[in-house]
C-alpha cells in the first residue's frame, strides 16, 4: 500500500488500537497490496471510549461486552448481574484494552 494511504488510516484509527502495536500495524499495512484497501477502509472499528461509557452505565448487564463482540462474556455478565457488581467494576479498567484487542484481531483478519 502506498505510504499516504497508510498514514491516513493510522491518523484516523490509531486511537482504536494499543499504542505498542502502532509500528506493527504500520509495517503490515505498508507490506499489503492495494487490493486490500477497499476492505480495510470500509472496516468499522469499535471505539474504546464508547465501550468505557457503556461499561460504566450498562456494564452490569453486559452491554459493554456485547458491543465489542465478546458475546459469551456478555451473557455471563447478564446472568450474574455483572458478577454481583465486582465484574462490572473490574471491567471499568479492562474494557478499553479489550476493545483495542478486538479491533486488532479484526484488522489482522482483514489483512
C-alpha positions in Angstrom: 0.0 0.0 0.0 1.2 3.5 -0.6 2.5 5.4 2.3 -0.1 8.2 2.1 -3.0 5.8 2.5 -1.3 4.1 5.4 -0.7 7.4 7.1 -4.3 8.5 6.6 -5.5 5.1 8.1 -3.2 5.4 11.1 -4.2 9.0 11.8 -7.9 8.1 11.7 -7.8 4.9 13.6 -4.8 4.8 15.9 -6.9 5.5 19.0 -8.7 2.3 18.4 -5.6 0.2 18.8 -3.0 -0.3 21.5 -0.1 2.2 21.3 2.6 -0.5 21.4 1.2 -2.1 18.3 1.2 1.0 16.1 4.5 0.2 14.5 3.5 -3.4 13.8 0.2 -2.2 12.2 2.0 0.4 10.1 4.5 -2.2 8.8 1.8 -4.7 8.0 -0.2 -2.1 6.1 2.9 -0.9 4.1 3.6 -4.5 3.1 0.0 -5.2 1.9 -1.2 -4.9 -1.7 -3.6 -2.1 -2.7 -6.4 -4.6 -3.3 -7.0 -4.9 0.5 -7.5 -1.1 0.8 -11.2 -1.2 -0.1 -11.9 -3.8 2.5 -9.7 -2.1 5.1 -11.2 1.4 4.5 -14.8 0.1 4.9 -14.0 -1.8 8.2 -15.7 -0.4 11.3 -13.6 -0.5 14.5 -15.2 -0.2 17.9 -14.4 2.9 20.0 -12.7 2.2 23.4 -14.3 5.4 24.7 -17.8 4.2 23.8 -17.1 0.8 25.3 -16.0 2.5 28.6 -19.1 4.6 28.7 -21.3 1.6 28.1 -19.3 -0.3 30.8 -19.9 2.5 33.3 -23.7 2.8 32.7 -24.7 -0.6 31.4 -21.9 -2.9 32.3 -23.8 -4.8 35.0 -26.0 -6.3 32.2 -23.1 -6.9 29.8 -23.8 -4.4 27.2 -20.2 -3.4 27.0 -19.1 -6.9 26.2 -21.8 -7.4 23.6 -20.7 -4.1 22.0 -17.1 -5.3 21.5 -18.2 -8.8 20.3 -17.5 -10.8 23.4 -20.9 -12.5 23.4 -20.0 -15.2 25.9 -18.7 -12.8 28.4 -21.7 -10.5 27.8 -24.1 -13.4 28.6 -22.0 -14.2 31.7 -22.3 -10.6 32.9 -26.0 -10.5 32.1 -26.8 -13.7 34.0 -24.7 -12.8 37.1 -25.6 -9.1 37.1 -22.0 -8.2 36.4 -20.7 -10.8 38.9 -22.7 -9.1 41.7 -21.1 -5.8 40.7 -17.5 -6.9 41.1 -17.0 -7.9 37.4 -18.6 -4.6 36.4 -16.1 -2.6 38.4 -13.2 -4.6 37.2 -14.3 -4.1 33.6 -14.2 -0.3 34.0 -10.4 -0.7 34.0 -10.2 -3.5 31.4 -12.8 -2.8 28.7 -10.7 -0.2 26.8 -7.8 -2.7 26.4 -10.2 -5.5 25.5 -11.8 -3.2 22.8 -8.4 -2.4 21.3 -7.5 -6.1 21.3 -10.7 -7.0 19.5 -10.0 -4.2 17.0 -6.5 -5.6 16.4 -7.9 -9.1 15.8 -10.3 -7.7 13.3 -7.5 -5.8 11.5 -5.4 -8.9 11.3 -8.3 -11.0 9.9 -8.7 -8.4 7.2 -5.0 -8.4 6.3 
